[in-house]
Amino acid sequence: MHICATKQDLRRVLAELRTTGTIGLVPTMGYLHDGHMSLVRAAQAENDHVVASIFVNPTQFGSAEDLEKYPRDMDRDLAMLRDAGVAAVFTPTPDIMYHPDAQTIVETTDLANKLMGALRPGHFRGVATVVTKLFNLFQPDRAYFGEKDYQQVAVIRTMVRDLDIPVDIRPIPTVREADGLAMSSRNARLSPDARAAAPILWQSFDMARDLVATGATSDEIKSAIWTMIDREPLARVETVDIQDAITLDPITGPIDRDIVILLAVTFDPVLLIDQCVIPAQKDLT
Ligand code: PAF
């Protein structure tokens, strides 16, 4: 496996790989888990070569503390990618990634600033900018992202459409622990008690599915989820959003189309997000 610390190295390795087939990119911030490895497996099924990046992108963090505390284990990550058969990994530092006088940003103006974007100002601008840079550097045929970060996938799809970036975006279903908790690098920062309580997010989706089946309105579902999670003393609900699964516009009243429920819940100090798509009930459409 090639480990490329500089853009020059990366470009040289990719030029070589490209002569023998297609390239699938798995962008990551490291501290890999089976969710990331499911992206690698999906990329392997569809491409001749799979390449990855490990870069904890400072521009998408709201506070220096959150950035500093983000878990890291480069040696373990590289071993996992090597064992999985990944061809090359890009491991830049922030100084390599960003020019000291960098002035250019990429922002999906509407999508970036609603929902999770309103909770974390600047986050999706940081994501869109770094992912554009990764697409320019790797020029992959396909790029793989977890569906858990539902709004991130929507932002990246929109940016690729608007900027005519020639890459196929492939969202991959969320991988969960046995108790339903979505795999995330942030789970490593949960206290044992918070880890035990965190599957409440998944349990609230089960309740929401039942409520949709009985014809509950969006407001009723939202308030039931909020109440259920709020009863857990270690959890602080940040947002419960029920949106159109395609446009991410808010839904009011009865559920007459496919919806996505987007949750952001803090188990102090760790912010967890999760999502669940629920199809419309047939007799309402
Ligand atoms: O989902 C992530 O890990 C990050 O947001 C990404 C896409 C690698 C950009 O830094």
Residues whose N, C-alpha, C, O or C-beta is under 5 A from the ligand:
A	BS01	PAF	P27 T28 M29 F55 N57 V127 V130
